[in-house]
Amino acid sequence: MIRDLIGAGVPTRFVKIVLDRRSGATAWTSACDDILAGMVRDQIADLDAKITCLATSKDALVQFLAEAAPTVDDSESTATGGA
């Protein structure tokens, strides 16, 4: 379970909380569920922000390649003296 949670990108602090809750190692109340739900919502918002940032970076790189890098056909044409 730990490997699966960490492999899914769940922060280790959440893994500990989940394991503690599951094992009954700590006194758990509905208030704890509310706190954990808030932490999870914050984590989801953080992931959404990272996804947006990564998508923007990807789009910029794709645009860069489209504008700056010759296509394979163009470079072959230049290497053979034109078509």
N, C-alpha and C positions, 0 to 999 in steps of 0.2 A: 504494500500500500504506500509506504514512504517513497519507494522508487517511482511508482506511478504518479504520485502527487508532484514530486520534484520534477520528474520528466515532463509533466504537463505544464511546468512553469509556475507552479504554486510556490510562493515564497516560504522559506523554511519556518518563519514565525507562524504562518498559518498551518503548516503541517503539524507543528507542535500542538497548537490549539485543537486541531481536529483529533489528533491522537489522544490528547488529554480528555477531550469530551467523550470520545468513543470508549476509552478504557474506564471512565468514571473516576479517574485519578484526582480530579478536582471537583469541588462542589459546583454544580452547574445549574443556572437558573434561566428563566426566560429572559431576564435582563442580559445575561451573557449571550444568549442567542441574538438579541437585538444589537449588542455591541459587535459581535462577530459579523452579522449581516451588514452593518455599516462599514466595517473594515473590508468586507468582500466587495461591496459597492464601490468603495474608494479604489480598490485594486482594479476593478473592471474599468473605472473611469481612467485610471492611469494607463492601462493597457490600450484603451481606445485612443488616448492621446499619442501613445507610441506608434500605434498602427497608422494613424493619420500622418505622423512625421515620417515614418518609413515609406508610406505610399507617396508622399510628396518628394522624398529623396529619389525613389525609384522613377517617378515621372520625370524628374529633372535629368536623371542619367539617360533615360530613354530618349528624351528630347535632344540631349547633347550628342548622343550617337547618331540620331537622325540628321542633325545639322552639320556635325563636324567630321564624322568618319565616312570615308567613301564606302560605297557598297561593294560587295565582292565582284559584281559585274564590272563596275567602274575601274577597279584596280586591275582586273584581268585585261580590260580593254587598253589601259594605259601601258601595261607591261608588254603587250604585243604590238604596240604602235597604233592602236585604234582599230576600229572595226570597219 
